[in-house]
Amino acid sequence: MALLAGGEVAAGEVARRFPVSRPAVSRHLRVLREAGLVRARVEGRRHLYALDPAPLRELDAWLEPYRDLWAQRLDALDTEIARGRRAATTEETR
């Protein structure tokens, strides 16, 4: 999806960027298209894909009420990690 966020990319170019078969990439693109996350169009023989940000905006809006809760918990996790590192450093210097 990050690759497609920059604009239209041909299916062949997408396939060249990943160590999987072209049919596998095609299946992934089809799933993303069916989920409404990617737009596709045909230009001659090329199939061009681009990210459709609208569904991601909807998800972002749905997640908004939970961000403060996550931020508090991640801050607490960061504090615990720092304590663990300090304790490990103290043990090493003894």
N, CA, C and O atoms as a MOPAC input file, in Angstrom:
PM7 MOZYME 1SCF
protein

 N      0.82900 1    -1.18700 1     0.00000 1
 C      0.00000 1     0.00000 1     0.00000 1
 C      0.87400 1     1.25200 1     0.00000 1
 O      0.52000 1     2.25200 1    -0.62400 1
 N      2.00400 1     1.20600 1     0.69000 1
 C      2.89000 1     2.37200 1     0.70900 1
 C      3.39100 1     2.68800 1    -0.69100 1
 O      3.51700 1     3.85500 1    -1.06100 1
 N      3.67300 1     1.66400 1    -1.45900 1
 C      4.13600 1     1.85000 1    -2.83600 1
 C      3.07700 1     2.56600 1    -3.67000 1
 O      3.40400 1     3.41800 1    -4.49700 1
 N      1.82700 1     2.22700 1    -3.45600 1
 C      0.72700 1     2.80500 1    -4.23000 1
 C      0.30400 1     4.18300 1    -3.72200 1
 O     -0.40300 1     4.90900 1    -4.42100 1
 N      0.72700 1     4.54300 1    -2.52500 1
 C      0.33800 1     5.83400 1    -1.95200 1
 C      0.94400 1     7.00200 1    -2.72200 1
 O      0.41900 1     8.11400 1    -2.66700 1
 N      2.03500 1     6.76600 1    -3.43500 1
 C      2.68600 1     7.83100 1    -4.18600 1
 C      2.04600 1     8.11900 1    -5.52700 1
 O      2.46400 1     9.04400 1    -6.22300 1
 N      1.04900 1     7.35200 1    -5.89800 1
 C      0.38100 1     7.54500 1    -7.18600 1
 C      0.27500 1     6.23100 1    -7.93300 1
 O      0.58600 1     5.17000 1    -7.39200 1
 N     -0.15800 1     6.30500 1    -9.15700 1
 C     -0.37300 1     5.09500 1    -9.94600 1
 C      0.93000 1     4.35100 1   -10.21900 1
 O      1.96700 1     4.94100 1   -10.52300 1
 N      0.83000 1     3.03700 1   -10.09700 1
 C      1.96100 1     2.15700 1   -10.37300 1
 C      1.44100 1     0.98600 1   -11.19200 1
 O      0.39000 1     0.42200 1   -10.89100 1
 N      2.18700 1     0.62800 1   -12.22700 1
 C      1.79700 1    -0.50900 1   -13.06200 1
 C      1.97700 1    -1.80400 1   -12.27100 1
 O      2.87700 1    -1.92000 1   -11.43900 1
 N      1.11000 1    -2.76800 1   -12.54600 1
 C      1.16800 1    -4.05900 1   -11.85500 1
 C      2.53900 1    -4.70500 1   -12.00100 1
 O      3.05400 1    -5.28500 1   -11.04600 1
 N      3.13300 1    -4.61100 1   -13.18500 1
 C      4.45000 1    -5.19300 1   -13.40300 1
 C      5.50700 1    -4.56400 1   -12.51400 1
 O      6.39300 1    -5.25800 1   -12.01700 1
 N      5.42100 1    -3.26700 1   -12.31200 1
 C      6.37100 1    -2.57200 1   -11.43200 1
 C      6.18100 1    -3.01500 1    -9.98600 1
 O      7.15600 1    -3.20500 1    -9.26000 1
 N      4.93900 1    -3.17700 1    -9.57100 1
 C      4.66600 1    -3.67100 1    -8.21600 1
 C      5.30400 1    -5.05000 1    -8.06300 1
 O      5.97800 1    -5.31900 1    -7.06900 1
 N      5.09400 1    -5.91300 1    -9.04100 1
 C      5.61900 1    -7.27700 1    -8.98400 1
 C      7.14500 1    -7.28800 1    -8.90800 1
 O      7.72400 1    -8.12300 1    -8.21500 1
 N      7.79400 1    -6.37200 1    -9.61200 1
 C      9.26700 1    -6.32800 1    -9.59600 1
 C      9.81600 1    -5.96400 1    -8.22200 1
 O     10.96300 1    -6.28400 1    -7.90900 1
 N      9.01800 1    -5.30700 1    -7.41000 1
 C      9.48600 1    -4.83700 1    -6.09700 1
 C      9.40900 1    -5.89400 1    -4.99600 1
 O      9.91000 1    -5.67800 1    -3.89200 1
 N      8.78500 1    -7.03700 1    -5.29100 1
 C      8.58200 1    -8.03800 1    -4.25300 1
 C      9.09800 1    -9.40000 1    -4.69800 1
 O      9.02200 1    -9.74700 1    -5.87600 1
 N      9.62200 1   -10.16600 1    -3.75400 1
 C     10.18300 1   -11.48200 1    -4.09400 1
 C      9.13000 1   -12.59000 1    -4.14400 1
 O      9.34400 1   -13.68600 1    -3.62600 1
 N      8.00600 1   -12.29700 1    -4.76600 1
 C      6.95700 1   -13.30200 1    -4.94600 1
 C      6.56600 1   -13.30500 1    -6.42200 1
 O      6.94700 1   -12.40900 1    -7.17500 1
 N      5.82000 1   -14.29600 1    -6.81700 1
 C      5.44000 1   -14.42300 1    -8.22100 1
 C      4.46000 1   -13.32100 1    -8.64100 1
 O      3.77000 1   -12.73000 1    -7.81000 1
 N      4.41900 1   -13.06500 1    -9.93800 1
 C      3.45300 1   -12.08900 1   -10.46200 1
 C      2.01300 1   -12.48400 1   -10.14100 1
 O      1.21700 1   -11.62400 1    -9.76400 1
 N      1.65500 1   -13.78100 1   -10.28200 1
 C      0.28200 1   -14.15100 1    -9.90800 1
 C     -0.02600 1   -13.85600 1    -8.43600 1
 O     -1.14900 1   -13.47700 1    -8.10300 1
 N      0.95900 1   -14.02700 1    -7.56100 1
 C      0.73500 1   -13.72400 1    -6.14400 1
 C      0.49300 1   -12.23200 1    -5.94700 1
 O     -0.39600 1   -11.83300 1    -5.19400 1
 N      1.29000 1   -11.40900 1    -6.63000 1
 C      1.09700 1    -9.95600 1    -6.54100 1
 C     -0.26600 1    -9.58300 1    -7.10800 1
 O     -0.96100 1    -8.73400 1    -6.54900 1
 N     -0.64600 1   -10.20700 1    -8.20200 1
 C     -1.94700 1    -9.94400 1    -8.81400 1
 C     -3.07600 1   -10.27200 1    -7.84200 1
 O     -4.04800 1    -9.52300 1    -7.73800 1
 N     -2.95000 1   -11.38400 1    -7.13400 1
 C     -3.97700 1   -11.76000 1    -6.15000 1
 C     -4.05300 1   -10.72200 1    -5.03100 1
 O     -5.14500 1   -10.34200 1    -4.60800 1
 N     -2.90100 1   -10.26700 1    -4.55300 1
 C     -2.88300 1    -9.25600 1    -3.49200 1
 C     -3.53400 1    -7.95500 1    -3.97000 1
 O     -4.31800 1    -7.34000 1    -3.24700 1
 N     -3.20300 1    -7.55300 1    -5.17700 1
 C     -3.81100 1    -6.33200 1    -5.71900 1
 C     -5.32000 1    -6.49100 1    -5.87100 1
 O     -6.07600 1    -5.55400 1    -5.61700 1
 N     -5.75300 1    -7.67800 1    -6.28700 1
 C     -7.18700 1    -7.91600 1    -6.42300 1
 C     -7.88100 1    -7.82700 1    -5.06200 1
 O     -8.96000 1    -7.24400 1    -4.95900 1
 N     -7.28000 1    -8.39400 1    -4.02800 1
 C     -7.86900 1    -8.33100 1    -2.68700 1
 C     -7.96400 1    -6.87600 1    -2.21600 1
 O     -8.98400 1    -6.45700 1    -1.66900 1
 N     -6.89100 1    -6.11600 1    -2.43500 1
 C     -6.90900 1    -4.70100 1    -2.05000 1
 C     -7.97200 1    -3.92900 1    -2.82900 1
 O     -8.65000 1    -3.06300 1    -2.27700 1
 N     -8.11200 1    -4.25000 1    -4.11500 1
 C     -9.13300 1    -3.58900 1    -4.95100 1
 C    -10.53000 1    -3.96400 1    -4.46500 1
 O    -11.38900 1    -3.09300 1    -4.32900 1
 N    -10.76600 1    -5.24200 1    -4.20500 1
 C    -12.08700 1    -5.68000 1    -3.74400 1
 C    -12.43200 1    -5.10200 1    -2.37200 1
 O    -13.60500 1    -4.89900 1    -2.05900 1
 N    -11.41600 1    -4.84100 1    -1.56000 1
 C    -11.63800 1    -4.23900 1    -0.24800 1
 C    -11.86300 1    -2.73500 1    -0.34300 1
 O    -12.20000 1    -2.09100 1     0.65100 1
 N    -11.67700 1    -2.17000 1    -1.54600 1
 C    -11.88600 1    -0.74600 1    -1.74900 1
 C    -10.69700 1     0.10600 1    -1.35100 1
 O    -10.81300 1     1.32900 1    -1.27600 1
 N     -9.54800 1    -0.51900 1    -1.09200 1
 C     -8.36800 1     0.22700 1    -0.67100 1
 C     -7.51700 1     0.69900 1    -1.84400 1
 O     -6.66600 1     1.57500 1    -1.69100 1
 N     -7.75600 1     0.11000 1    -3.02100 1
 C     -6.95200 1     0.40600 1    -4.20600 1
 C     -7.88300 1     0.62000 1    -5.39100 1
 O     -8.88100 1    -0.08400 1    -5.54700 1
 N     -7.54400 1     1.59800 1    -6.22100 1
 C     -8.26000 1     1.81600 1    -7.48200 1
 C     -7.42000 1     1.23000 1    -8.60600 1
 O     -6.19100 1     1.23200 1    -8.54000 1
 N     -8.08400 1     0.73600 1    -9.62500 1
 C     -7.36500 1     0.17000 1   -10.77200 1
 C     -7.97100 1     0.71400 1   -12.05500 1
 O     -9.16900 1     0.98500 1   -12.14200 1
 N     -7.09700 1     0.86500 1   -13.05200 1
 C     -7.57000 1     1.23700 1   -14.38500 1
 C     -6.61500 1     0.62000 1   -15.39900 1
 O     -5.46000 1     0.31800 1   -15.09800 1
 N     -7.13400 1     0.44600 1   -16.60400 1
 C     -6.34300 1    -0.14500 1   -17.68200 1
 C     -5.96900 1     0.95500 1   -18.67100 1
 O     -6.81100 1     1.75200 1   -19.08500 1
 N     -4.70200 1     0.98100 1   -19.03600 1
 C     -4.20000 1     1.92400 1   -20.03700 1
 C     -3.42900 1     1.08600 1   -21.06000 1
 O     -2.28100 1     0.70600 1   -20.83000 1
 N     -4.06700 1     0.81000 1   -22.17100 1
 C     -3.44400 1    -0.08900 1   -23.14900 1
 C     -3.35300 1    -1.48600 1   -22.56100 1
 O     -4.36200 1    -2.07700 1   -22.17600 1
 N     -2.14000 1    -2.00600 1   -22.49700 1
 C     -1.93300 1    -3.34000 1   -21.91300 1
 C     -1.55600 1    -3.27600 1   -20.44700 1
 O     -1.42600 1    -4.30700 1   -19.78500 1
 N     -1.38100 1    -2.07700 1   -19.94500 1
 C     -0.93800 1    -1.91700 1   -18.54800 1
 C     -2.12300 1    -1.78100 1   -17.60500 1
 O     -3.11400 1    -1.11800 1   -17.91100 1
 N     -1.99700 1    -2.41900 1   -16.46200 1
 C     -2.97500 1    -2.26400 1   -15.38100 1
 C     -2.32200 1    -1.37900 1   -14.33300 1
 O     -1.28800 1    -1.72800 1   -13.76300 1
 N     -2.93400 1    -0.23400 1   -14.08800 1
 C     -2.38900 1     0.74200 1   -13.15800 1
 C     -3.19100 1     0.73700 1   -11.86300 1
 O     -4.42100 1     0.67800 1   -11.87000 1
 N     -2.46700 1     0.80100 1   -10.76200 1
 C     -3.09100 1     0.75500 1    -9.44000 1
 C     -2.65500 1     1.96200 1    -8.63800 1
 O     -1.52300 1     2.43000 1    -8.76000 1
 N     -3.57100 1     2.46700 1    -7.80900 1
 C     -3.27100 1     3.58400 1    -6.90700 1
 C     -4.06600 1     3.39400 1    -5.62300 1
 O     -5.15600 1     2.82200 1    -5.63300 1
 N     -3.51900 1     3.87000 1    -4.54000 1
 C     -4.19100 1     3.79900 1    -3.25200 1
 C     -5.42500 1     4.68800 1    -3.26800 1
 O     -5.37700 1     5.80200 1    -3.78900 1
 N     -6.51700 1     4.21500 1    -2.70900 1
 C     -7.71500 1     5.03400 1    -2.50100 1
 C     -7.75100 1     5.38500 1    -1.02300 1
 O     -8.08900 1     4.53000 1    -0.20500 1
 N     -7.41700 1     6.60300 1    -0.65900 1
 C     -7.29200 1     6.94600 1     0.76200 1
 C     -8.61900 1     7.06200 1     1.51400 1
 O     -8.60700 1     7.10200 1     2.74500 1
 N     -9.74200 1     7.11700 1     0.83500 1
 C    -11.03100 1     7.32800 1     1.51300 1
 C    -11.31700 1     6.28400 1     2.59300 1
 O    -11.67300 1     6.67000 1     3.70700 1
 N    -11.18100 1     4.98200 1     2.32400 1
 C    -11.45500 1     4.00600 1     3.38800 1
 C    -10.48800 1     4.14100 1     4.57000 1
 O    -10.87000 1     3.87900 1     5.71100 1
 N     -9.24800 1     4.54500 1     4.30900 1
 C     -8.29200 1     4.72300 1     5.39200 1
 C     -8.65500 1     5.93800 1     6.24100 1
 O     -8.41900 1     5.94700 1     7.44900 1
 N     -9.22800 1     6.96200 1     5.61200 1
 C     -9.70000 1     8.12200 1     6.37800 1
 C    -10.85600 1     7.71400 1     7.29600 1
 O    -10.93800 1     8.15600 1     8.44200 1
 N    -11.74200 1     6.86800 1     6.77500 1
 C    -12.85400 1     6.37600 1     7.59800 1
 C    -12.32600 1     5.60700 1     8.80000 1
 O    -12.80800 1     5.79200 1     9.91800 1
 N    -11.34700 1     4.75200 1     8.58000 1
 C    -10.73800 1     3.98300 1     9.67100 1
 C    -10.06800 1     4.91800 1    10.66700 1
 O    -10.19600 1     4.73500 1    11.87800 1
 N     -9.35800 1     5.91500 1    10.16300 1
 C     -8.68900 1     6.88500 1    11.02600 1
 C     -9.70600 1     7.59500 1    11.91500 1
 O     -9.46400 1     7.77600 1    13.10800 1
 N    -10.83400 1     7.99600 1    11.34900 1
 C    -11.88200 1     8.67400 1    12.12400 1
 C    -12.46700 1     7.74300 1    13.17700 1
 O    -12.76500 1     8.17100 1    14.29300 1
 N    -12.63200 1     6.47500 1    12.82700 1
 C    -13.18800 1     5.49900 1    13.77100 1
 C    -12.22100 1     5.26000 1    14.93500 1
 O    -12.65600 1     5.06300 1    16.06900 1
 N    -10.92200 1     5.27500 1    14.66200 1
 C     -9.90700 1     5.01600 1    15.68300 1
 C     -9.62500 1     6.22700 1    16.57900 1
 O     -9.07500 1     6.06800 1    17.66900 1
 N     -9.98900 1     7.42000 1    16.14000 1
 C     -9.65400 1     8.64700 1    16.85500 1
 C     -9.97200 1     8.60800 1    18.35300 1
 O     -9.12100 1     9.01000 1    19.14700 1
 N    -11.13500 1     8.15100 1    18.77300 1
 C    -11.44400 1     8.16100 1    20.20900 1
 C    -10.49300 1     7.29700 1    21.04700 1
 O    -10.40300 1     7.48700 1    22.26000 1
 N     -9.80200 1     6.37500 1    20.43200 1
 C     -8.93600 1     5.45700 1    21.17600 1
 C     -7.48900 1     5.93600 1    21.25600 1
 O     -6.69300 1     5.35300 1    21.99100 1
 N     -7.13700 1     6.97400 1    20.52500 1
 C     -5.73500 1     7.41000 1    20.45900 1
 C     -5.18200 1     7.82900 1    21.80900 1
 O     -4.05200 1     7.47500 1    22.14500 1
 N     -5.95200 1     8.57500 1    22.59000 1
 C     -5.45700 1     9.00700 1    23.90200 1
 C     -5.17800 1     7.80800 1    24.79300 1
 O     -4.16400 1     7.76900 1    25.49000 1
 N     -6.07000 1     6.83400 1    24.77000 1
 C     -5.87000 1     5.61900 1    25.56600 1
 C     -4.58700 1     4.91900 1    25.13700 1
 O     -3.78500 1     4.51800 1    25.98000 1
 N     -4.39100 1     4.77300 1    23.83900 1
 C     -3.17500 1     4.11500 1    23.33900 1
 C     -1.93900 1     4.90700 1    23.70700 1
 O     -0.92500 1     4.32900 1    24.09800 1
 N     -2.00700 1     6.22600 1    23.58700 1
 C     -0.85200 1     7.06200 1    23.89600 1
 C     -0.45700 1     6.89400 1    25.35700 1
 O      0.72900 1     6.79100 1    25.67100 1
 N     -1.43500 1     6.86500 1    26.24800 1
 C     -1.14400 1     6.67900 1    27.67500 1
 C     -0.49100 1     5.32100 1    27.92100 1
 O      0.47700 1     5.22000 1    28.67500 1
 N     -1.01100 1     4.30200 1    27.29800 1
 C     -0.44300 1     2.96200 1    27.50500 1
 C      0.93500 1     2.82600 1    26.88700 1
 O      1.80400 1     2.16000 1    27.45100 1
 N      1.14600 1     3.44700 1    25.74000 1
 C      2.47200 1     3.39800 1    25.12200 1
 C      3.48000 1     4.19200 1    25.94100 1
 O      4.64300 1     3.80200 1    26.04300 1
 N      3.03800 1     5.31200 1    26.53000 1
 C      3.92600 1     6.06400 1    27.42700 1
 C      4.30200 1     5.21600 1    28.63200 1
 O      5.45800 1     5.21400 1    29.05500 1
 N      3.33700 1     4.49800 1    29.18700 1
 C      3.61700 1     3.62400 1    30.32900 1
 C      4.57500 1     2.50400 1    29.92900 1
 O      5.47700 1     2.15800 1    30.69200 1
 N      4.38700 1     1.94200 1    28.74800 1
 C      5.29300 1     0.90300 1    28.25600 1
 C      6.70400 1     1.46300 1    28.09200 1
 O      7.67800 1     0.81100 1    28.46800 1
 N      6.81700 1     2.66400 1    27.53500 1
 C      8.11900 1     3.30000 1    27.37000 1
 C      8.80700 1     3.48700 1    28.72100 1
 O     10.01300 1     3.27100 1    28.84200 1
 N      8.04600 1     3.88500 1    29.72800 1
 C      8.59600 1     4.06200 1    31.07800 1
 C      9.11300 1     2.73200 1    31.61700 1
 O     10.20100 1     2.68100 1    32.19000 1
 N      8.35900 1     1.67500 1    31.44300 1
 C      8.78200 1     0.35400 1    31.93200 1
 C     10.01700 1    -0.14900 1    31.19300 1
 O     10.89800 1    -0.75400 1    31.80400 1
 N     10.09000 1     0.09000 1    29.90900 1
 C     11.26900 1    -0.31000 1    29.13700 1
 C     12.49900 1     0.44000 1    29.64400 1
 O     13.56600 1    -0.14800 1    29.81800 1
 N     12.34100 1     1.74200 1    29.88000 1
 C     13.46100 1     2.54600 1    30.38700 1
 C     13.90200 1     2.03600 1    31.75800 1
 O     15.10000 1     1.95600 1    32.03000 1
 N     12.94800 1     1.69200 1    32.61900 1
 C     13.30200 1     1.14300 1    33.94000 1
 C     14.07600 1    -0.16300 1    33.79100 1
 O     15.06600 1    -0.39000 1    34.48700 1
 N     13.62400 1    -1.00700 1    32.89200 1
 C     14.30500 1    -2.28300 1    32.66400 1
 C     15.72500 1    -2.07900 1    32.16900 1
 O     16.64000 1    -2.78600 1    32.58900 1
 N     15.91000 1    -1.12300 1    31.28300 1
 C     17.26400 1    -0.83500 1    30.77300 1
 C     18.15600 1    -0.30400 1    31.87900 1
 O     19.31900 1    -0.69400 1    31.98900 1
 N     17.60900 1     0.59300 1    32.70500 1
 C     18.40400 1     1.13500 1    33.81100 1
 C     18.78800 1     0.02500 1    34.77700 1
 O     19.92200 1    -0.02700 1    35.25300 1
 N     17.84300 1    -0.86000 1    35.06400 1
 C     18.12900 1    -1.97600 1    35.97400 1
 C     19.19200 1    -2.90400 1    35.38800 1
 O     20.07400 1    -3.36800 1    36.11100 1
 N     19.11700 1    -3.17600 1    34.09600 1
 C     20.09700 1    -4.04200 1    33.43500 1
 C     21.47300 1    -3.38600 1    33.44800 1
 O     22.48000 1    -4.06200 1    33.66200 1
 N     21.52500 1    -2.07500 1    33.22100 1
 C     22.79500 1    -1.35500 1    33.23500 1
 C     23.39000 1    -1.37000 1    34.62900 1
 O     24.59800 1    -1.54600 1    34.78600 1
 N     22.55500 1    -1.18800 1    35.64600 1
 C     23.01800 1    -1.21900 1    37.02800 1
 C     23.58600 1    -2.59300 1    37.37300 1
 O     24.62500 1    -2.68600 1    38.02600 1
 N     22.92400 1    -3.64300 1    36.94600 1
 C     23.39700 1    -5.01400 1    37.18700 1
 C     24.73400 1    -5.26700 1    36.51200 1
 O     25.59500 1    -5.93800 1    37.08100 1
 N     24.92100 1    -4.74000 1    35.30900 1
 C     26.15900 1    -4.95400 1    34.55700 1
 C     27.34100 1    -4.24900 1    35.20900 1
 O     28.46800 1    -4.73500 1    35.12300 1
 N     27.10400 1    -3.11900 1    35.85500 1
 C     28.19500 1    -2.35200 1    36.44700 1
 C     28.58600 1    -2.85900 1    37.83500 1
 O     29.58800 1    -2.41200 1    38.39200 1
 N     27.83200 1    -3.76000 1    38.38200 1
 C     28.16600 1    -4.28800 1    39.72700 1
 C     29.25300 1    -5.31000 1    39.65500 1
 O     29.65600 1    -5.85400 1    40.68300 1

